Amino acid sequence: MHITFKTGFGIKEIPSPVGTELCGYGYYLGRTCDASMDPLHVRCIALVSGETKSLVFSADLIGLTEELHQQVRRSVSDKLGYSGREVMILCTHTHTGPTTNYLEGCGVMNEDYNSRIPAVFLAAAEQAVADLAMVEEMEECCQPIEPVGFNRDFQNGPHDAVVRGVRIRRTGRPPVAMISYPCHPVVLGASRQSSADFPGAVCRMGEENGMKTILLNGCCGDINPLHRLASGGDPRKLLDDNGRKIFDGFLQGLHSSDDMELKNAEFNTVLPLRTMGKDEIDALAKLGGNARVAEIWRESMLANPPGATDNITVRCVRIGAIIFCSLPFETFTAVGDMVRQAYPGRNIAVLGCADHNRSYLPVITPEWQHSYPVVSAAMLYGYPIIASDAVESIGGQIASGIRSLIGNP
């Protein structure tokens, strides 16, 4: 029996954050936005094949609080009938966007402003569903490029300098492009102008080339851009230079695919946490990057002692030959590498900053047990310290969990 495949695209502008604090770059900067360099958007892809359907969001935000994340899920469930496994919510993690996720010391949330965010997601989803059109052809991309980023935590450490994605050609409508590349969107530094950073440039270039485009950030937790704005530099040119490498790599790597299957999956993983008594919590607090942040974290951990594990929901969607797999962390490169190593030759994009972004998910070596990604970043997020084998554990669990989308390796 022939099953029809349809795809739609939606985009809605996020309200200007002028007058609110931007998120990222340091402790208690009071970095209030005074202008917008370029607009922020929520983009959404709708996919339907037979009884299977999916929504994939990407928002030009640093992340979402648990409350905002759940509000978005409830609205698309109530209004559009999508279940949890059918909805993937991602943020590009731009550091020149409003404070929409709790990071102590990195921006004060404006609750009135944030209350308007879920409606933007819903409007983008409604537009994507209304735009559904028949799929004519799939083109897949898995293209190594000259790196846009570098591993900021380990000298000569790993960086997955590969553009992954899919272009979906539709009957009577512009094609839809889903592009993934892992890098922190921190090209502009601690600007007081809001911007989507390089993900916005990639999407704009797609639009200029006739494609409805969405950028899905990958395992960017340990990756910074090679070229960032210096004093006297041209910010727009720098964003374009970074975006151009990624977009051109996407076009170069496209090739036709006969795979027209749509599948989605949702499964739980168990993240090991470091066992911490009062003495160890007190000792770790002294290692924090900011005394005020560390004390807030210490009091939280003592008031609500963490357990030995945390349950983490992983959501995945297979679109033709490519699998997108999302995690609610600033995920290190090693996680994606571990998943792909389990399925040699498969095109798998592991995505970070999904749902409510909880913390970093870093590799922990003996010499890095007290490093920023392991200790200070967890304090920013108000999250427990993860166990030394956390990355290896969750990488293996994800590899097992996506078997239903792939079959045996």
C-alpha positions in Angstrom: 0.0 0.0 0.0 1.3 3.4 -1.0 1.6 5.8 2.0 1.6 9.5 1.3 4.3 11.7 2.9 3.6 15.4 3.6 5.7 18.2 5.0 4.9 21.7 6.1 6.9 24.7 7.4 6.0 27.4 9.9 7.8 30.4 11.2 6.8 33.1 13.7 8.8 36.0 15.1 9.6 36.1 18.8 8.8 39.4 20.4 11.8 41.8 20.6 13.6 41.4 23.9 14.6 45.1 24.1 14.4 46.0 27.8 14.9 42.5 29.0 18.1 40.8 30.1 20.0 38.7 27.6 21.4 35.3 28.7 25.0 34.1 28.9 28.6 35.2 29.0 29.2 35.7 32.7 28.0 36.4 36.2 25.5 39.2 37.0 26.4 41.3 34.0 23.0 43.1 33.9 23.1 42.8 30.1 19.8 44.5 29.3 19.0 44.3 25.6 19.0 47.8 24.0 18.4 46.9 20.3 17.8 44.0 17.9 20.5 43.2 15.4 18.2 40.7 13.6 14.9 39.1 14.5 14.5 36.0 16.6 12.2 33.2 15.4 10.5 30.0 16.3 10.6 27.6 13.3 8.6 24.4 13.0 8.5 21.5 10.6 5.4 19.3 10.4 5.8 15.8 9.0 3.0 13.3 8.2 3.3 9.8 6.7 0.3 7.5 7.1 -0.6 7.3 10.8 2.9 8.7 11.8 3.3 12.4 12.4 5.9 14.7 14.0 6.6 18.3 14.8 10.2 19.6 15.0 10.7 23.0 16.6 13.8 25.2 16.6 13.7 28.5 18.5 16.3 31.3 18.6 16.5 31.1 22.4 19.2 29.9 24.9 16.8 27.3 26.2 13.5 26.9 28.0 12.5 26.5 31.6 10.6 23.4 32.5 7.4 25.5 32.8 7.8 27.0 29.3 8.6 23.6 27.9 5.6 22.0 29.4 3.3 24.9 28.3 4.5 24.4 24.7 3.8 20.7 24.9 0.3 21.1 26.4 -0.7 23.7 23.8 0.3 21.6 20.7 -1.3 18.6 22.3 -4.6 20.4 23.2 -4.9 22.4 20.0 -3.3 20.1 17.4 -3.4 16.6 18.9 0.3 15.8 19.0 1.5 13.4 21.7 4.9 13.7 23.6 6.8 11.3 21.3 5.6 13.3 18.2 7.0 16.6 19.3 10.7 17.6 19.4 11.4 21.0 20.9 14.9 22.5 20.4 16.6 25.8 21.0 19.6 27.0 19.0 21.2 28.2 22.3 22.0 31.7 21.1 23.6 33.8 23.8 22.2 37.0 22.4 18.6 36.0 23.2 16.4 36.7 26.2 16.6 34.8 29.5 14.1 32.0 28.9 16.0 29.3 30.9 17.2 29.5 34.5 20.9 30.0 34.7 21.8 31.7 38.0 23.9 34.8 37.4 23.5 34.8 33.6 20.4 36.9 33.3 17.2 37.7 35.2 14.0 36.3 33.6 11.2 38.6 32.7 8.1 36.6 33.5 5.8 38.8 31.6 7.9 38.6 28.5 8.4 34.8 28.8 4.6 34.3 29.2 4.3 35.2 25.5 6.7 32.6 24.3 4.4 29.5 24.2 1.9 31.3 21.9 4.7 31.8 19.4 5.5 28.1 19.3 1.9 27.2 18.8 1.4 29.7 16.0 4.5 28.3 14.2 3.1 24.8 14.6 -0.3 25.8 13.3 1.3 27.4 10.3 3.4 24.3 9.6 0.3 22.0 9.8 -1.6 24.3 7.5 1.3 24.3 5.0 1.4 20.5 4.6 2.1 19.5 1.0 3.0 16.3 -0.7 6.7 15.2 -0.7 8.2 14.6 -4.1 11.8 13.9 -3.3 14.3 13.5 -0.4 17.9 14.6 -0.5 20.2 13.7 2.4 23.4 15.4 3.6 26.3 14.2 5.7 29.1 16.5 4.6 32.5 17.2 6.4 33.4 20.9 6.1 36.3 23.1 7.1 35.5 23.5 10.8 33.4 26.4 12.0 34.2 25.5 15.6 36.9 24.0 17.8 36.9 22.0 21.1 37.2 24.7 23.8 37.7 22.2 26.6 40.3 19.8 25.3 43.3 20.9 23.2 43.0 19.1 19.9 39.8 17.5 21.3 37.1 16.1 19.1 34.7 18.2 17.0 32.1 16.7 14.7 32.7 19.1 11.8 30.0 17.6 9.7 26.9 19.2 8.3 24.0 16.8 8.5 20.5 17.3 7.2 17.8 16.7 4.7 16.1 18.7 1.9 12.5 17.8 1.2 11.1 18.8 -2.2 7.3 19.4 -2.2 4.6 19.6 -4.8 3.6 23.2 -5.4 5.5 24.6 -2.4 9.1 25.6 -1.7 11.4 22.8 -0.4 12.1 22.4 3.3 15.7 22.2 4.5 16.6 20.8 7.9 20.3 21.5 8.7 22.3 20.5 11.7 25.8 21.6 12.8 27.3 21.6 16.3 28.7 24.9 17.7 27.9 27.4 20.5 26.2 30.5 19.0 28.5 32.9 20.7 30.0 34.6 17.6 28.9 38.1 18.8 30.2 38.0 22.3 28.5 39.8 25.2 26.6 42.2 22.9 23.6 44.1 24.2 21.9 43.6 20.8 19.7 40.6 20.4 20.5 38.2 17.6 20.0 34.7 16.4 23.8 34.5 15.9 25.0 32.2 13.1 21.9 29.9 13.1 19.9 32.9 12.0 22.4 33.5 9.2 22.1 29.9 8.0 18.3 30.1 7.9 18.4 33.4 6.1 20.7 32.0 3.4 18.3 29.0 3.0 15.4 31.4 2.4 17.5 33.4 -0.1 18.0 30.2 -2.0 14.3 29.4 -2.0 14.2 26.9 0.9 12.2 27.1 4.1 15.1 26.4 6.5 15.5 25.3 10.1 18.8 25.0 11.9 19.2 22.3 14.6 22.2 22.7 16.8 24.2 19.5 17.6 26.5 18.5 20.4 27.8 22.0 21.0 28.7 21.8 24.7 32.4 21.7 24.1 32.5 23.6 20.8 33.1 27.4 20.3 33.3 29.2 17.0 36.8 29.7 15.6 36.1 33.2 14.6 34.3 35.6 17.0 33.7 39.3 17.0 36.6 41.4 17.9 36.7 45.1 18.7 36.0 47.1 15.5 34.8 44.0 13.6 31.7 43.9 11.3 29.2 41.7 13.2 27.0 41.0 10.2 29.9 39.9 8.0 31.2 37.6 10.7 27.8 36.0 11.1 27.5 35.6 7.3 31.0 34.1 7.1 30.2 31.4 9.7 26.8 30.7 8.3 28.1 30.5 4.7 30.5 27.7 5.5 27.7 25.6 7.0 25.1 26.4 4.3 27.5 25.8 1.4 28.5 22.5 3.0 24.9 21.5 3.2 24.4 22.2 -0.5 27.6 20.5 -1.5 26.7 17.3 0.4 23.1 16.9 -0.8 22.4 13.7 -2.7 19.2 12.0 -3.6 17.8 9.4 -1.3 15.2 6.6 -2.0 14.3 6.3 1.7 11.0 8.0 2.3 10.2 6.6 5.8 9.0 8.6 8.8 9.4 7.1 12.3 9.6 8.7 15.7 10.6 7.3 19.1 10.5 8.4 22.8 12.4 6.5 25.5 13.8 7.0 29.0 17.5 6.9 29.9 19.0 6.9 33.3 21.8 9.5 33.9 24.2 8.6 36.8 24.8 11.3 39.3 27.6 11.8 41.7 26.8 10.8 45.2 27.2 13.8 47.4 27.0 14.1 51.2 27.1 17.4 53.0 30.9 17.5 53.3 31.3 17.0 49.6 28.7 19.5 48.7 30.4 22.1 50.9 33.8 21.2 49.3 32.5 21.4 45.7 30.8 24.8 46.4 34.2 26.2 47.2 35.3 25.3 43.6 32.5 27.3 41.9 33.3 30.1 39.5 31.3 32.6 41.5 30.7 32.6 45.3 27.1 33.8 45.1 26.2 31.2 42.5 28.0 28.5 44.4 26.2 29.3 47.7 22.8 29.3 46.0 23.6 25.8 44.5 25.0 24.6 47.9 21.8 25.5 49.7 19.7 23.9 47.0 21.6 20.6 47.1 21.4 20.5 50.9 17.7 21.3 51.0 16.9 18.7 48.2 19.7 16.1 48.2 19.9 14.6 44.7 19.5 10.9 44.2 21.9 8.5 42.5 20.3 9.0 39.0 18.1 11.3 37.0 15.6 10.1 34.4 16.1 11.7 31.0 13.6 11.5 28.2 15.2 11.2 24.7 13.1 11.9 21.6 14.1 10.9 18.1 12.7 11.2 14.6 13.8 9.4 11.5 13.2 11.4 8.3 14.2 9.2 5.3 17.7 8.1 5.9 18.7 10.5 8.6 17.9 10.3 12.3 17.6 13.3 14.6 18.0 12.5 18.3 17.5 15.1 21.0 18.8 15.6 24.6 18.0 18.2 27.2 21.7 19.1 27.8 24.6 21.1 26.5 26.0 17.9 25.2 29.6 17.2 24.5 30.8 15.9 21.1 31.6 12.4 22.6 27.9 11.6 23.0 27.1 11.9 19.3 30.3 10.0 18.4 29.3 7.1 20.7 25.9 6.8 19.1 27.2 6.9 15.6 29.9 4.4 16.4 27.2 1.9 17.3 25.7 2.3 13.7 28.6 2.7 11.3 27.5 4.4 8.0 24.2 5.7 9.4 23.5 9.4 9.2 22.7 10.3 12.9 22.5 13.9 14.2 22.5 14.1 18.0 21.0 17.4 19.1 21.4 19.3 22.3 19.4 22.0 24.2 16.1 20.2 23.8 13.0 20.5 26.0 14.0 22.0 29.3 17.8 22.3 29.1 19.1 20.9 32.4 22.9 21.4 32.4 26.1 20.3 30.6 26.7 16.7 29.7 30.5 16.7 29.7 33.2 14.1 29.4 34.9 13.7 32.8 38.6 12.8 32.9 40.6 12.6 36.1 42.1 16.0 35.5 38.8 17.6 34.6 36.7 16.5 37.6 36.7 20.1 38.9 36.5 21.9 35.6 33.9 24.5 34.5 31.6 22.2 32.5 31.5 19.6 35.4 31.2 21.9 38.4 30.6 25.6 37.7 28.2 25.0 34.8 26.1 22.6 37.0 25.9 25.4 39.6 24.6 27.9 37.0 21.8 25.4 36.1 21.2 24.4 39.7 21.8 20.8 38.7 23.6 18.0 40.5 27.1 17.0 39.5 27.0 14.1 37.1 28.9 10.8 37.7 32.3 10.3 36.0 30.8 7.6 33.6 27.7 9.6 32.7 28.6 10.3 29.1 29.5 6.7 28.4 26.4 5.4 30.1 23.9 7.7 28.4 25.6 7.3 25.0 25.2 3.5 25.2 21.5 3.9 26.3 20.7 6.2 23.4 22.4 3.8 20.9 20.2 1.0 22.3 17.1 3.2 22.3 17.2 4.1 18.6 17.4 0.5 17.4 13.7 0.6 16.7 14.3 3.3 14.2 17.3 1.6 12.6 17.1 -2.2 13.0 20.1 -4.2 14.0 23.5 -2.5 13.3 
